[in-house]
Amino acid sequence: ATVAVTPARPADSRGGRDRSWHTVASMSSPSPTPSPTPWATTPYEPTSAVDHFHGLLRMRMVGVFTGAKAFPVDDPADTDYYASVAATAFIPLGVVLIFMIPFYWTFLCCRNGCCHDTFYRRFGCMCCSSAKGEGCLRNGHPKGHPLLARGVLLVSFCLVIGLNVGIDNVRLEVSELLLKVSELLDGVSDMMSDLNDYALDMNVTAGKISSYASALDCADDYSDQTESISDASGTIAEYAVLISDSIGTLPRELGKMSDNIAENGDTYVNYAGLALAALGVLYAVLGLLGTLCFEGKQNPVRCATGWLATTNAFGVLMLIIIALLLAGELTAGIVLGDFCAADAGPLNALASVMESQVDDDEAVGMMSFYATCQGTNPLGAYLDTQQEAVTNMTDILDSYKDLFIHTNMCCDSAYDTDNIDPDTVADSCTFYSASNPNACTTNSVCDYSGGTNNGGCVAAGGCLNASYTGIVNEINYLALDDDGPLVGFFGEFECAEINPKLAKLINEIMCDSLVESLWWMVAVHISVLILMYIVMCLSSFARQAIYESTLDKDQQAEDVKENYANPAAHNEGAGIEVQQQGLPALPLPK
């Protein structure tokens, strides 16, 4: 028999099914498959952090800000693009090494050297206001107010600590992001595992159908139909394997990524975040020790100025470290900002990157479809072929049902039994099973429809009822059962199920939260860098004010002692002229 093959949908996304053929007596083909409901992806709206990173000027070469800002989706390894990003990201390090540190050392040298009396008298120096080297740059500040100097330093170092607490907040946010990423990867991995399990279940079920078809043991006249059922089941099994191969190791790889992030990600983030915060806090703690420590007039009791000097020396190293951190943060932020600001959106950009970099066409096609929800799902062709095979089997079983399950039949003598049409045979023949006591004798005359010897008894299919029932049950499970593989696959493979998870991972977690965290870290480190540099310069004056206050007290005590021992010298120094007067001689006694 020739059976027309039309695509049929075994399951819709809600699991609703035509169950009119769950029994042998009422078996019918599945309804045709409607086109998948289009899924409209939500356009990505860049955040302010993405705009800030994307809007940064790029250096194409030293001093030339003409670098490209568009992420090279067609060539993600474009060295010119990354060179411009790196040149821009390392600007803070260049400023620190070329300008800030040399200026700081020059500043210290000027305070210590150019205002020295000998240097001034030989060469002159605009940084001093008198020949004695007394002036704004030479004096400690606030002069004569050591407590005020300590107070300014105390506030400054506390601000440094406060800014570094902001880095710790970023650490907590990144830890939460990693948890979300791990959960999403687990969800996608489980979904892909379910799809793979459904595909393997299709293969197993198709194998059972093929076994039942081989054991039907129908009459030779129906061998074409039984072979068609076997071929259709073989097609289902073959394409189930192709679906499983397309999914491949993706569930396992996603699971490994999720486990690695869950087990190690938080540890790395905590160590890195605490280390970054600890550097700034260590600098501030050293400064606070110097601010609050006692200051003596000689070593080793010059505690305050000694700790402050150590803090400034450590601060030079901290400037370099923070500039390096800024380079890394800016590099990551600029690249992600450009990627997320792509005209087609980050998901489309990701699909384009995969197309240009990955050789596995099936994986690229699947990723592109689920990222954009445009075009045809690569798995759809496999499923369509399987549905056609299911429809072929159900059409045969439905059309030849009476012929398969009965042993013989009594047909009207006018009916051509040499050319049996499965669509009209029931109108001209009465079917009998082997157990029916009224069954006719094959190849003899019979009584048809109440008549007498007006029909001929011919053989039907005589297939094994257990095998036929097994085929029907397995097809029901394969294509119609809510827990069956095709129903489950259709419920999970559509873009509406997978795209929102990818969008959350790329758009929300990476482009929104992660880029915001990077921008916050850049802002914090730039603020810490500037504040530390200002404090390093201010503390030079404050150290001198604290030290001079100790010397002033000692000098006052020494002056009092000297004045008490030599008042004349004190008065002379005060401009008071003292003259020695002779006393009258006393008369001698007579």
PEJOHU-V611923 format. One record per residue. N is the residue number from 1. SS is DSSP state (helix for helix, strand for strand, loop for the rest). Layout:
n = (N & N)
ss = (SS & SS)
This chain:
n = (1 & 2 & 3 & 4 & 5 & 6 & 7 & 8 & 9 & 10 & 11 & 12 & 13 & 14 & 15 & 16 & 17 & 18 & 19 & 20 & 21 & 22 & 23 & 24 & 25 & 26 & 27 & 28 & 29 & 30 & 31 & 32 & 33 & 34 & 35 & 36 & 37 & 38 & 39 & 40 & 41 & 42 & 43 & 44 & 45 & 46 & 47 & 48 & 49 & 50 & 51 & 52 & 53 & 54 & 55 & 56 & 57 & 58 & 59 & 60 & 61 & 62 & 63 & 64 & 65 & 66 & 67 & 68 & 69 & 70 & 71 & 72 & 73 & 74 & 75 & 76 & 77 & 78 & 79 & 80 & 81 & 82 & 83 & 84 & 85 & 86 & 87 & 88 & 89 & 90 & 91 & 92 & 93 & 94 & 95 & 96 & 97 & 98 & 99 & 100 & 101 & 102 & 103 & 104 & 105 & 106 & 107 & 108 & 109 & 110 & 111 & 112 & 113 & 114 & 115 & 116 & 117 & 118 & 119 & 120 & 121 & 122 & 123 & 124 & 125 & 126 & 127 & 128 & 129 & 130 & 131 & 132 & 133 & 134 & 135 & 136 & 137 & 138 & 139 & 140 & 141 & 142 & 143 & 144 & 145 & 146 & 147 & 148 & 149 & 150 & 151 & 152 & 153 & 154 & 155 & 156 & 157 & 158 & 159 & 160 & 161 & 162 & 163 & 164 & 165 & 166 & 167 & 168 & 169 & 170 & 171 & 172 & 173 & 174 & 175 & 176 & 177 & 178 & 179 & 180 & 181 & 182 & 183 & 184 & 185 & 186 & 187 & 188 & 189 & 190 & 191 & 192 & 193 & 194 & 195 & 196 & 197 & 198 & 199 & 200 & 201 & 202 & 203 & 204 & 205 & 206 & 207 & 208 & 209 & 210 & 211 & 212 & 213 & 214 & 215 & 216 & 217 & 218 & 219 & 220 & 221 & 222 & 223 & 224 & 225 & 226 & 227 & 228 & 229 & 230 & 231 & 232 & 233 & 234 & 235 & 236 & 237 & 238 & 239 & 240 & 241 & 242 & 243 & 244 & 245 & 246 & 247 & 248 & 249 & 250 & 251 & 252 & 253 & 254 & 255 & 256 & 257 & 258 & 259 & 260 & 261 & 262 & 263 & 264 & 265 & 266 & 267 & 268 & 269 & 270 & 271 & 272 & 273 & 274 & 275 & 276 & 277 & 278 & 279 & 280 & 281 & 282 & 283 & 284 & 285 & 286 & 287 & 288 & 289 & 290 & 291 & 292 & 293 & 294 & 295 & 296 & 297 & 298 & 299 & 300 & 301 & 302 & 303 & 304 & 305 & 306 & 307 & 308 & 309 & 310 & 311 & 312 & 313 & 314 & 315 & 316 & 317 & 318 & 319 & 320 & 321 & 322 & 323 & 324 & 325 & 326 & 327 & 328 & 329 & 330 & 331 & 332 & 333 & 334 & 335 & 336 & 337 & 338 & 339 & 340 & 341 & 342 & 343 & 344 & 345 & 346 & 347 & 348 & 349 & 350 & 351 & 352 & 353 & 354 & 355 & 356 & 357 & 358 & 359 & 360 & 361 & 362 & 363 & 364 & 365 & 366 & 367 & 368 & 369 & 370 & 371 & 372 & 373 & 374 & 375 & 376 & 377 & 378 & 379 & 380 & 381 & 382 & 383 & 384 & 385 & 386 & 387 & 388 & 389 & 390 & 391 & 392 & 393 & 394 & 395 & 396 & 397 & 398 & 399 & 400 & 401 & 402 & 403 & 404 & 405 & 406 & 407 & 408 & 409 & 410 & 411 & 412 & 413 & 414 & 415 & 416 & 417 & 418 & 419 & 420 & 421 & 422 & 423 & 424 & 425 & 426 & 427 & 428 & 429 & 430 & 431 & 432 & 433 & 434 & 435 & 436 & 437 & 438 & 439 & 440 & 441 & 442 & 443 & 444 & 445 & 446 & 447 & 448 & 449 & 450 & 451 & 452 & 453 & 454 & 455 & 456 & 457 & 458 & 459 & 460 & 461 & 462 & 463 & 464 & 465 & 466 & 467 & 468 & 469 & 470 & 471 & 472 & 473 & 474 & 475 & 476 & 477 & 478 & 479 & 480 & 481 & 482 & 483 & 484 & 485 & 486 & 487 & 488 & 489 & 490 & 491 & 492 & 493 & 494 & 495 & 496 & 497 & 498 & 499 & 500 & 501 & 502 & 503 & 504 & 505 & 506 & 507 & 508 & 509 & 510 & 511 & 512 & 513 & 514 & 515 & 516 & 517 & 518 & 519 & 520 & 521 & 522 & 523 & 524 & 525 & 526 & 527 & 528 & 529 & 530 & 531 & 532 & 533 & 534 & 535 & 536 & 537 & 538 & 539 & 540 & 541 & 542 & 543 & 544 & 545 & 546 & 547 & 548 & 549 & 550 & 551 & 552 & 553 & 554 & 555 & 556 & 557 & 558 & 559 & 560 & 561 & 562 & 563 & 564 & 565 & 566 & 567 & 568 & 569 & 570 & 571 & 572 & 573 & 574 & 575 & 576 & 577 & 578 & 579 & 580 & 581 & 582 & 583 & 584 & 585 & 586 & 587 & 588 & 589 & 590)
ss = (loop & loop & loop & loop & loop & loop & loop & loop & loop & loop & loop & loop & loop & loop & loop & loop & loop & loop & loop & loop & loop & loop & loop & helix & helix & helix & loop & loop & loop & loop & loop & loop & loop & loop & loop & loop & loop & loop & loop & loop & loop & loop & loop & loop & loop & loop & loop & helix & helix & helix & helix & helix & helix & helix & helix & loop & loop & loop & loop & loop & strand & loop & loop & strand & loop & loop & loop & loop & loop & loop & loop & loop & loop & loop & loop & loop & loop & loop & helix & helix & helix & helix & helix & helix & helix & helix & helix & helix & helix & loop & helix & helix & helix & helix & helix & helix & helix & helix & helix & helix & helix & helix & helix & helix & helix & helix & helix & helix & helix & helix & helix & helix & helix & helix & loop & loop & helix & helix & helix & helix & helix & helix & helix & loop & loop & loop & loop & loop & loop & loop & loop & loop & loop & loop & loop & loop & loop & loop & loop & loop & loop & loop & loop & loop & loop & helix & helix & helix & helix & helix & helix & helix & helix & helix & helix & helix & helix & helix & helix & helix & helix & helix & helix & helix & helix & helix & helix & helix & helix & helix & helix & helix & helix & helix & helix & helix & helix & helix & helix & helix & helix & helix & helix & helix & helix & helix & helix & helix & helix & helix & helix & helix & helix & helix & helix & helix & helix & helix & helix & helix & helix & helix & helix & helix & helix & helix & helix & helix & helix & helix & helix & helix & helix & helix & loop & loop & loop & loop & loop & helix & helix & helix & helix & helix & helix & helix & helix & helix & helix & helix & helix & helix & helix & helix & helix & helix & helix & helix & helix & helix & helix & helix & helix & helix & helix & helix & helix & loop & loop & helix & helix & helix & helix & helix & helix & helix & helix & helix & helix & helix & helix & helix & helix & helix & helix & helix & helix & helix & helix & helix & helix & helix & helix & helix & helix & helix & helix & helix & helix & helix & helix & helix & helix & helix & helix & helix & helix & helix & helix & helix & helix & helix & loop & loop & strand & loop & loop & loop & loop & loop & loop & strand & helix & helix & helix & helix & helix & helix & helix & helix & helix & helix & helix & helix & helix & helix & helix & helix & helix & helix & helix & helix & helix & helix & helix & helix & helix & helix & helix & helix & helix & helix & helix & helix & helix & helix & helix & helix & helix & helix & loop & loop & loop & loop & loop & helix & helix & helix & helix & helix & helix & helix & helix & helix & helix & helix & helix & loop & loop & loop & helix & helix & helix & helix & helix & helix & helix & helix & helix & helix & helix & helix & loop & loop & loop & loop & loop & helix & helix & helix & helix & helix & helix & helix & helix & helix & helix & helix & helix & helix & helix & helix & helix & helix & helix & helix & helix & helix & helix & loop & helix & helix & helix & helix & helix & loop & loop & strand & strand & strand & strand & strand & loop & loop & loop & loop & loop & loop & loop & loop & loop & loop & loop & loop & helix & helix & helix & helix & strand & strand & strand & strand & loop & loop & loop & loop & loop & loop & loop & loop & loop & loop & loop & strand & strand & strand & loop & loop & loop & loop & loop & loop & loop & loop & strand & strand & strand & strand & strand & loop & loop & loop & loop & loop & helix & helix & helix & helix & helix & helix & helix & helix & helix & helix & helix & helix & helix & helix & helix & helix & loop & loop & loop & loop & helix & helix & helix & helix & helix & helix & helix & helix & loop & loop & helix & helix & helix & helix & helix & helix & helix & helix & helix & helix & helix & helix & helix & helix & helix & helix & helix & helix & helix & helix & helix & helix & helix & helix & helix & helix & helix & helix & helix & helix & helix & helix & helix & helix & helix & helix & helix & helix & helix & helix & helix & helix & helix & helix & helix & helix & helix & helix & helix & helix & helix & helix & helix & helix & helix & helix & helix & helix & helix & helix & helix & helix & helix & helix & helix & helix & helix & helix & helix & helix & helix & loop & helix & helix & helix & helix & helix & helix & helix & loop & loop & loop & loop & loop & loop & loop & loop & loop & loop & loop & loop & loop & loop & loop & loop & loop)
